[in-house]
Amino acid sequence: MFIDKVKINITSGAGGNGMVAWRREKYVDKGGPAGGDGGKGGAVFLMADSNLSTLLDFKYQTKFIAEEGEKGGIKNLHGKNGKDIYIKVPCGTIIKDSKSGKIIGDLTYSGQTLLLASGGRGGRGNARFATPVRRAPQFCEPGEPGINRELELELKLIADVGLLGMPNAGKSTLISVISAAKPKIADYPFTTLVPNLGIIKKPDGDGLVIADIPGLIEGASQGIGLGFEFLRHVERTRLLVHLLDMTEEDPINNYKIINKELEKYGGRLNEIPQIIALNKIDAADIEKVEKIKKYFEEENKDVFAISAATGEGTKELVYHLIQKIEEIPPPEFNIEVEKDEEARDHDDSEYKIHAYNHYFVVEGGRVERLVSVTDLKISEATFRLENILKGMGVFKALEDAGIQDGDSVKIGEFEFEYYSDEIKDDF
């Protein structure tokens, strides 16, 4: 199965929380703070792999979650970092952010990587907050959250040579003869419903990648037939082989129809050099073949009369393809990739306040993470939490929401009664 468009959901690992701990060694009086930092969360990357030619794997897995960092330990032990994950995709994959629609990456060569979401930074342990004035800090810091995002992957095959032609022109037979590809072959139109890739071996041991593009018909540029679902796979080829069925009534008209569709589609399609292959000469009238061959020669086209079924003329065609590819430099693509700030944006300071009857619930990533690492039985830690919440504007937002003295406030697992004079006195 060939899949060339998918959506995936990725989440990088959250950083581990810092630790509040103390030195507990024999003969060491008042050992001081010894809470370690949390580990960094795992990041999520895409990696291009030349061994892949389809996005089929994403039919079975669309969610990818990296490991979280471990929390800090006692004795200043640093938490273990979460493992990064690398998601493999074919060369020629374009990556879009589903939310913004921006193109954030274009992976064109094997081994190329793209950061999708960095891992959250680990929170600092209480040892990191010790100062000559504050020798025994009773608090630590939460780890940064991971980043969750939805992305669209679109594959544009990267092949040296693309085979073009009307349905049933013999493209699949040809690619099976000149390469090791084994596509489905039958005597009816649209046998090939997905692109097939094959490798043509060169004398020096290297190879050319050749793509059998599903048959195009009139109106393909508007999506008729298999339409533009596959036209985009022609865009990145260096050379086109245009197959014409010599048993058809008017091969030249078929040639014009397909080139007209390429022109309508736009981009660089109608600029790619074409070699004309007059196929099925074993079953065609020889005078007709010679007449059409002469027509293309007068148009200054490279033209070959072949029979993919019998192999006649295919060696000469392959030799010419190898020569032409050596002459044509790889195309340069000006795909505008925008700066991806989302990949490193761990900001979750936004919060919402839900007001009920004398009961207020504050929901938000950072406020809840702060509460989760605060020991509310310790006044110093509670005071620091209140100070941060005030700096974030939480108490002002509660006042704007209509809170009154004595009303209850809940943030995560932390619940308290609100009194404006206590808040003002504290600060």
PEPEVEN-V417096 format. One record per residue. RES is the residue in three letters. D_CENTER is the distance of its C-alpha to the mean C-alpha in Angstrom with 2 decimals. Layout:
res=[RES | RES]
d_center=[D_CENTER | D_CENTER]
This chain:
res=[MET | PHE | ILE | ASP | LYS | VAL | LYS | ILE | ASN | ILE | THR | SER | GLY | ALA | GLY | GLY | ASN | GLY | MET | VAL | ALA | TRP | ARG | ARG | GLU | LYS | TYR | VAL | ASP | LYS | GLY | GLY | PRO | ALA | GLY | GLY | ASP | GLY | GLY | LYS | GLY | GLY | ALA | VAL | PHE | LEU | MET | ALA | ASP | SER | ASN | LEU | SER | THR | LEU | LEU | ASP | PHE | LYS | TYR | GLN | THR | LYS | PHE | ILE | ALA | GLU | GLU | GLY | GLU | LYS | GLY | GLY | ILE | LYS | ASN | LEU | HIS | GLY | LYS | ASN | GLY | LYS | ASP | ILE | TYR | ILE | LYS | VAL | PRO | CYS | GLY | THR | ILE | ILE | LYS | ASP | SER | LYS | SER | GLY | LYS | ILE | ILE | GLY | ASP | LEU | THR | TYR | SER | GLY | GLN | THR | LEU | LEU | LEU | ALA | SER | GLY | GLY | ARG | GLY | GLY | ARG | GLY | ASN | ALA | ARG | PHE | ALA | THR | PRO | VAL | ARG | ARG | ALA | PRO | GLN | PHE | CYS | GLU | PRO | GLY | GLU | PRO | GLY | ILE | ASN | ARG | GLU | LEU | GLU | LEU | GLU | LEU | LYS | LEU | ILE | ALA | ASP | VAL | GLY | LEU | LEU | GLY | MET | PRO | ASN | ALA | GLY | LYS | SER | THR | LEU | ILE | SER | VAL | ILE | SER | ALA | ALA | LYS | PRO | LYS | ILE | ALA | ASP | TYR | PRO | PHE | THR | THR | LEU | VAL | PRO | ASN | LEU | GLY | ILE | ILE | LYS | LYS | PRO | ASP | GLY | ASP | GLY | LEU | VAL | ILE | ALA | ASP | ILE | PRO | GLY | LEU | ILE | GLU | GLY | ALA | SER | GLN | GLY | ILE | GLY | LEU | GLY | PHE | GLU | PHE | LEU | ARG | HIS | VAL | GLU | ARG | THR | ARG | LEU | LEU | VAL | HIS | LEU | LEU | ASP | MET | THR | GLU | GLU | ASP | PRO | ILE | ASN | ASN | TYR | LYS | ILE | ILE | ASN | LYS | GLU | LEU | GLU | LYS | TYR | GLY | GLY | ARG | LEU | ASN | GLU | ILE | PRO | GLN | ILE | ILE | ALA | LEU | ASN | LYS | ILE | ASP | ALA | ALA | ASP | ILE | GLU | LYS | VAL | GLU | LYS | ILE | LYS | LYS | TYR | PHE | GLU | GLU | GLU | ASN | LYS | ASP | VAL | PHE | ALA | ILE | SER | ALA | ALA | THR | GLY | GLU | GLY | THR | LYS | GLU | LEU | VAL | TYR | HIS | LEU | ILE | GLN | LYS | ILE | GLU | GLU | ILE | PRO | PRO | PRO | GLU | PHE | ASN | ILE | GLU | VAL | GLU | LYS | ASP | GLU | GLU | ALA | ARG | ASP | HIS | ASP | ASP | SER | GLU | TYR | LYS | ILE | HIS | ALA | TYR | ASN | HIS | TYR | PHE | VAL | VAL | GLU | GLY | GLY | ARG | VAL | GLU | ARG | LEU | VAL | SER | VAL | THR | ASP | LEU | LYS | ILE | SER | GLU | ALA | THR | PHE | ARG | LEU | GLU | ASN | ILE | LEU | LYS | GLY | MET | GLY | VAL | PHE | LYS | ALA | LEU | GLU | ASP | ALA | GLY | ILE | GLN | ASP | GLY | ASP | SER | VAL | LYS | ILE | GLY | GLU | PHE | GLU | PHE | GLU | TYR | TYR | SER | ASP | GLU | ILE | LYS | ASP | ASP | PHE]
d_center=[19.80 | 17.31 | 14.21 | 12.10 | 10.50 | 9.16 | 8.48 | 7.67 | 9.58 | 9.44 | 12.63 | 13.84 | 17.48 | 20.36 | 22.93 | 26.20 | 29.27 | 32.10 | 35.40 | 38.92 | 41.29 | 44.59 | 46.33 | 48.67 | 50.68 | 54.32 | 56.56 | 53.82 | 55.00 | 52.46 | 49.64 | 47.21 | 43.52 | 41.35 | 38.13 | 35.03 | 31.62 | 28.68 | 25.91 | 22.50 | 19.66 | 16.90 | 13.65 | 10.12 | 8.39 | 6.08 | 8.92 | 9.94 | 12.91 | 15.63 | 17.04 | 14.44 | 14.87 | 13.31 | 10.66 | 13.83 | 13.09 | 11.00 | 14.33 | 15.85 | 13.44 | 11.05 | 11.95 | 11.44 | 14.07 | 15.16 | 18.91 | 21.05 | 23.48 | 27.06 | 29.77 | 32.25 | 35.40 | 39.09 | 40.74 | 37.93 | 35.52 | 31.88 | 29.51 | 27.18 | 23.63 | 20.82 | 18.86 | 15.39 | 12.92 | 10.82 | 8.46 | 9.36 | 8.01 | 10.55 | 11.51 | 11.03 | 7.40 | 6.78 | 4.24 | 6.77 | 8.29 | 10.34 | 13.29 | 13.93 | 12.47 | 11.71 | 9.60 | 8.30 | 7.28 | 8.67 | 8.96 | 12.47 | 14.42 | 14.63 | 14.22 | 12.15 | 10.06 | 8.00 | 9.15 | 7.30 | 10.74 | 14.05 | 16.71 | 19.72 | 22.85 | 25.76 | 28.78 | 32.01 | 34.99 | 38.43 | 39.60 | 37.42 | 39.37 | 42.80 | 45.00 | 48.72 | 49.28 | 46.88 | 47.57 | 46.41 | 43.29 | 42.78 | 39.15 | 35.66 | 32.23 | 29.32 | 25.95 | 23.09 | 20.84 | 17.28 | 14.49 | 13.18 | 10.58 | 9.14 | 5.93 | 6.22 | 4.98 | 8.16 | 10.01 | 12.94 | 15.12 | 16.64 | 20.29 | 23.52 | 25.54 | 24.95 | 27.66 | 28.70 | 31.48 | 32.87 | 32.38 | 34.59 | 35.12 | 34.67 | 31.20 | 30.39 | 33.84 | 33.43 | 30.12 | 31.73 | 34.74 | 33.24 | 30.40 | 29.81 | 27.58 | 29.24 | 28.05 | 29.99 | 33.07 | 35.57 | 38.09 | 36.51 | 34.01 | 30.28 | 30.51 | 27.11 | 24.60 | 21.46 | 20.96 | 22.52 | 22.03 | 25.05 | 26.23 | 29.49 | 31.25 | 32.80 | 36.17 | 34.75 | 32.55 | 29.28 | 27.69 | 26.34 | 23.40 | 24.68 | 22.91 | 25.05 | 23.80 | 25.25 | 28.46 | 28.60 | 31.46 | 32.94 | 30.80 | 27.47 | 26.22 | 26.90 | 25.18 | 28.41 | 28.30 | 24.86 | 24.30 | 21.37 | 18.97 | 19.75 | 21.15 | 17.86 | 17.77 | 21.03 | 19.86 | 18.82 | 21.95 | 24.84 | 27.56 | 28.36 | 31.02 | 32.53 | 34.38 | 37.43 | 39.39 | 43.04 | 44.34 | 43.04 | 45.60 | 44.01 | 41.27 | 41.50 | 40.76 | 37.71 | 36.55 | 37.07 | 35.27 | 32.01 | 32.22 | 32.92 | 29.72 | 27.74 | 29.57 | 28.87 | 25.12 | 25.21 | 23.08 | 24.27 | 24.97 | 28.72 | 28.87 | 27.75 | 30.94 | 32.20 | 34.51 | 36.60 | 37.30 | 40.20 | 39.60 | 42.04 | 45.04 | 46.73 | 47.16 | 47.71 | 50.84 | 51.27 | 52.76 | 49.82 | 47.42 | 49.51 | 49.75 | 46.00 | 45.40 | 47.94 | 46.26 | 42.96 | 44.84 | 46.61 | 43.22 | 42.45 | 39.75 | 39.23 | 40.34 | 40.86 | 42.76 | 41.28 | 41.42 | 38.28 | 40.45 | 43.11 | 41.19 | 43.58 | 42.23 | 38.77 | 39.54 | 40.56 | 37.38 | 35.19 | 37.27 | 36.86 | 33.06 | 32.96 | 35.28 | 33.39 | 29.99 | 31.78 | 32.98 | 29.79 | 27.35 | 23.60 | 22.42 | 20.87 | 18.24 | 18.34 | 14.93 | 15.27 | 12.53 | 13.68 | 14.33 | 12.05 | 14.83 | 13.20 | 11.64 | 15.34 | 17.10 | 19.03 | 21.75 | 23.02 | 26.55 | 26.72 | 29.18 | 31.10 | 34.77 | 36.16 | 39.93 | 42.22 | 46.02 | 46.66 | 43.41 | 40.25 | 36.82 | 34.35 | 30.72 | 27.93 | 25.64 | 27.54 | 31.01 | 30.58 | 29.20 | 32.22 | 34.58 | 33.18 | 34.20 | 37.47 | 40.73 | 42.53 | 45.85 | 45.89 | 47.01 | 45.36 | 41.91 | 42.55 | 43.82 | 40.71 | 38.51 | 40.67 | 40.50 | 36.69 | 36.69 | 39.22 | 37.19 | 34.24 | 36.68 | 36.70 | 40.52 | 40.83 | 38.36 | 40.50 | 43.59 | 42.04 | 41.24 | 44.98 | 45.34 | 48.96 | 50.65 | 50.63 | 47.47 | 44.96 | 41.47 | 38.76 | 35.66 | 33.91 | 36.83 | 38.95 | 41.64 | 44.43 | 47.05 | 46.66 | 49.65 | 49.26 | 52.11 | 50.57 | 47.28 | 49.21 | 51.56 | 48.79 | 47.34]
